[in-house]
Amino acid sequence: MKALKRFNSVFDRMVDIMFYAASGLGSVIFFSVCIELFMRNLFNRPQIWSVEVTEYAMLYITFLGAAWVLKEEGHVRVDILLLLINPKSQALLNSITSILGVIVCAVLVFYGTWSTWLHYQKVLYTFTAMELLKWPFLIVIPFGSFLLLIQFIRSAFAYWGKFKSYEKANKRRG
């Protein structure tokens, strides 16, 4: 049990660090767009790198921040059905959807790793103005998906625990 608490603590710290990195990339986007607007409008010198940097930063923000958003239960969810059912059923349904999230993330980790490895082996470049290697941009997909997978596992267990606690409470009353 102590090892699990230690793992959870380290994992939470890592997810928080990835969130701060994603937030920092948001600042990079802000400044690159400001520089682009300034250079384009005042000097008629658009910056060729600005759009590309923004695109790659958005990719990194998505995959570095997803696990933190799930941990904070900040993902958008359509809860019309959830509001109509009792808390025990809500916990069960949330546990099932978390398991589905684990499956989707496992697929993303597998294919993301496979694709990144192929791009690394074949030394493929982007077909853009900056002509950068592709694999450094792709590697965030399996990495972020793996963090999200672990967070979905944690969520599934937490919701399952809530479900079981409602069952125990109903047995005591009944």
Backbone hydrogen bonds, N-H to C=O, Kabsch-Sander energy under -0.5 kcal/mol:
donor,donor_aa,acceptor,acceptor_aa,energy
5,K,1,M,-2.0
6,R,2,K,-2.3
7,F,3,A,-2.6
8,N,4,L,-2.7
9,S,5,K,-2.3
10,V,6,R,-2.6
11,F,7,F,-3.2
12,D,8,N,-2.7
13,R,9,S,-2.1
14,M,10,V,-2.4
15,V,11,F,-2.8
16,D,12,D,-2.3
17,I,13,R,-2.3
18,M,14,M,-2.4
19,F,15,V,-2.0
20,Y,16,D,-2.4
21,A,17,I,-2.3
22,A,18,M,-2.4
23,S,19,F,-2.5
24,G,20,Y,-2.4
25,L,21,A,-2.0
26,G,22,A,-1.5
27,S,23,S,-1.4
28,V,24,G,-1.8
29,I,25,L,-2.4
30,F,26,G,-2.2
31,F,27,S,-2.7
32,S,28,V,-2.7
33,V,29,I,-2.5
34,C,30,F,-2.2
35,I,31,F,-2.7
36,E,32,S,-2.3
37,L,33,V,-2.8
38,F,34,C,-2.6
39,M,35,I,-3.0
40,R,36,E,-2.6
41,N,37,L,-2.5
42,L,38,F,-2.2
43,F,38,F,-0.6
43,F,39,M,-1.0
44,N,40,R,-0.7
45,R,39,M,-2.5
48,I,46,P,-0.6
50,S,47,Q,-0.7
53,V,49,W,-2.7
54,T,50,S,-2.1
55,E,51,V,-2.4
56,Y,52,E,-2.4
57,A,53,V,-2.4
58,M,54,T,-2.2
59,L,55,E,-1.7
60,Y,56,Y,-2.3
61,I,57,A,-2.8
62,T,58,M,-2.1
63,F,59,L,-1.9
64,L,60,Y,-2.6
65,G,61,I,-2.0
66,A,62,T,-1.1
69,V,65,G,-2.3
70,L,66,A,-2.2
71,K,67,A,-2.5
72,E,68,W,-2.2
73,E,70,L,-1.5
74,G,69,V,-3.3
79,D,77,R,-1.0
83,L,79,D,-2.2
84,L,80,I,-0.6
84,L,81,L,-1.1
85,I,81,L,-0.6
85,I,82,L,-0.8
90,Q,86,N,-2.3
91,A,87,P,-2.3
92,L,88,K,-2.0
93,L,89,S,-2.8
94,N,90,Q,-2.8
95,S,91,A,-2.0
96,I,92,L,-2.2
97,T,93,L,-2.6
98,S,94,N,-1.8
99,I,95,S,-1.9
100,L,96,I,-2.2
101,G,97,T,-2.0
102,V,98,S,-2.0
103,I,99,I,-2.0
104,V,100,L,-2.4
105,C,101,G,-2.6
106,A,102,V,-2.4
107,V,103,I,-1.9
108,L,104,V,-2.2
109,V,105,C,-2.9
110,F,106,A,-2.5
111,Y,107,V,-2.8
112,G,108,L,-2.4
113,T,109,V,-2.3
114,W,110,F,-2.4
115,S,111,Y,-2.7
116,T,112,G,-2.4
117,W,113,T,-2.5
118,L,114,W,-2.2
119,H,115,S,-2.4
120,Y,116,T,-2.1
121,Q,117,W,-2.9
122,K,118,L,-2.5
123,V,119,H,-0.5
123,V,120,Y,-0.7
124,L,119,H,-1.8
126,T,132,L,-3.0
128,T,126,T,-0.9
134,K,124,L,-2.5
137,F,134,K,-1.6
138,L,134,K,-1.6
139,I,135,W,-2.1
141,I,138,L,-1.8
143,F,139,I,-1.7
144,G,140,V,-2.8
145,S,141,I,-2.2
146,F,142,P,-2.1
147,L,143,F,-2.0
148,L,144,G,-2.3
149,L,145,S,-2.5
150,I,146,F,-2.3
151,Q,147,L,-2.2
152,F,148,L,-2.6
153,I,149,L,-2.2
154,R,150,I,-2.4
155,S,151,Q,-2.4
156,A,152,F,-2.8
157,F,153,I,-2.3
158,A,154,R,-2.2
159,Y,155,S,-2.9
160,W,156,A,-2.5
161,G,157,F,-2.4
162,K,158,A,-2.0
163,F,159,Y,-2.5
164,K,160,W,-2.7
165,S,161,G,-2.2
166,Y,162,K,-2.1
167,E,163,F,-1.9
168,K,164,K,-2.5
169,A,165,S,-2.2
170,N,166,Y,-2.2
171,K,167,E,-2.1
172,R,168,K,-2.0
173,R,169,A,-1.7
174,G,170,N,-2.2
